[in-house]
Amino acid sequence: MNHTAIILLIFFSGLCTIRLIRGPSLLDRVAAADAIGVMMTAVLVLLGIVFERIIFLDIAIVYAMLLFADTIIIVKFIEHRDVA
């Protein structure tokens, strides 16, 4: 079950990569990058469960915090860019 979920998450991350490359607007690209990050966080959690290693969960938590900070920084950049 976990292996199937990992494969599906990687597949859907590939679809989001297409949106990241071909996205019609910058906001679509940001949303696709954020979705890829969330899916990769889920993959790390599932890998931690499959391999029974707690370090994957720690890495997933740190990655999620960095992903959140990255999204806030990008949105602030876009907000200030549109004002000028």
MODELLER restraints for C-alpha pairs under 7 A, 6 or more apart:
rsr = mdl.restraints
at = mdl.atoms
rsr.add(forms.Gaussian(group=physical.xy_distance, feature=features.Distance(at['CA:2:A'], at['CA:46:A']), mean=6.49, stdev=0.5))
rsr.add(forms.Gaussian(group=physical.xy_distance, feature=features.Distance(at['CA:2:A'], at['CA:50:A']), mean=6.98, stdev=0.5))
rsr.add(forms.Gaussian(group=physical.xy_distance, feature=features.Distance(at['CA:6:A'], at['CA:43:A']), mean=5.68, stdev=0.5))
rsr.add(forms.Gaussian(group=physical.xy_distance, feature=features.Distance(at['CA:6:A'], at['CA:46:A']), mean=6.91, stdev=0.5))
rsr.add(forms.Gaussian(group=physical.xy_distance, feature=features.Distance(at['CA:9:A'], at['CA:39:A']), mean=5.97, stdev=0.5))
rsr.add(forms.Gaussian(group=physical.xy_distance, feature=features.Distance(at['CA:9:A'], at['CA:43:A']), mean=6.90, stdev=0.5))
rsr.add(forms.Gaussian(group=physical.xy_distance, feature=features.Distance(at['CA:13:A'], at['CA:36:A']), mean=5.23, stdev=0.5))
rsr.add(forms.Gaussian(group=physical.xy_distance, feature=features.Distance(at['CA:13:A'], at['CA:39:A']), mean=6.67, stdev=0.5))
rsr.add(forms.Gaussian(group=physical.xy_distance, feature=features.Distance(at['CA:16:A'], at['CA:32:A']), mean=5.34, stdev=0.5))
rsr.add(forms.Gaussian(group=physical.xy_distance, feature=features.Distance(at['CA:16:A'], at['CA:36:A']), mean=6.38, stdev=0.5))
rsr.add(forms.Gaussian(group=physical.xy_distance, feature=features.Distance(at['CA:17:A'], at['CA:32:A']), mean=6.96, stdev=0.5))
rsr.add(forms.Gaussian(group=physical.xy_distance, feature=features.Distance(at['CA:19:A'], at['CA:29:A']), mean=6.60, stdev=0.5))
rsr.add(forms.Gaussian(group=physical.xy_distance, feature=features.Distance(at['CA:19:A'], at['CA:32:A']), mean=6.21, stdev=0.5))
rsr.add(forms.Gaussian(group=physical.xy_distance, feature=features.Distance(at['CA:20:A'], at['CA:29:A']), mean=4.55, stdev=0.5))
rsr.add(forms.Gaussian(group=physical.xy_distance, feature=features.Distance(at['CA:20:A'], at['CA:32:A']), mean=5.39, stdev=0.5))
rsr.add(forms.Gaussian(group=physical.xy_distance, feature=features.Distance(at['CA:20:A'], at['CA:33:A']), mean=6.40, stdev=0.5))
rsr.add(forms.Gaussian(group=physical.xy_distance, feature=features.Distance(at['CA:23:A'], at['CA:29:A']), mean=5.51, stdev=0.5))
rsr.add(forms.Gaussian(group=physical.xy_distance, feature=features.Distance(at['CA:37:A'], at['CA:67:A']), mean=6.61, stdev=0.5))
rsr.add(forms.Gaussian(group=physical.xy_distance, feature=features.Distance(at['CA:41:A'], at['CA:60:A']), mean=5.25, stdev=0.5))
rsr.add(forms.Gaussian(group=physical.xy_distance, feature=features.Distance(at['CA:41:A'], at['CA:63:A']), mean=6.84, stdev=0.5))
rsr.add(forms.Gaussian(group=physical.xy_distance, feature=features.Distance(at['CA:41:A'], at['CA:64:A']), mean=6.50, stdev=0.5))
rsr.add(forms.Gaussian(group=physical.xy_distance, feature=features.Distance(at['CA:44:A'], at['CA:56:A']), mean=5.71, stdev=0.5))
rsr.add(forms.Gaussian(group=physical.xy_distance, feature=features.Distance(at['CA:44:A'], at['CA:57:A']), mean=6.74, stdev=0.5))
rsr.add(forms.Gaussian(group=physical.xy_distance, feature=features.Distance(at['CA:44:A'], at['CA:60:A']), mean=5.70, stdev=0.5))
rsr.add(forms.Gaussian(group=physical.xy_distance, feature=features.Distance(at['CA:45:A'], at['CA:56:A']), mean=6.23, stdev=0.5))
rsr.add(forms.Gaussian(group=physical.xy_distance, feature=features.Distance(at['CA:45:A'], at['CA:57:A']), mean=5.37, stdev=0.5))
rsr.add(forms.Gaussian(group=physical.xy_distance, feature=features.Distance(at['CA:45:A'], at['CA:60:A']), mean=6.29, stdev=0.5))
rsr.add(forms.Gaussian(group=physical.xy_distance, feature=features.Distance(at['CA:47:A'], at['CA:56:A']), mean=6.80, stdev=0.5))
rsr.add(forms.Gaussian(group=physical.xy_distance, feature=features.Distance(at['CA:48:A'], at['CA:54:A']), mean=6.00, stdev=0.5))
rsr.add(forms.Gaussian(group=physical.xy_distance, feature=features.Distance(at['CA:48:A'], at['CA:56:A']), mean=4.76, stdev=0.5))
rsr.add(forms.Gaussian(group=physical.xy_distance, feature=features.Distance(at['CA:48:A'], at['CA:57:A']), mean=5.94, stdev=0.5))
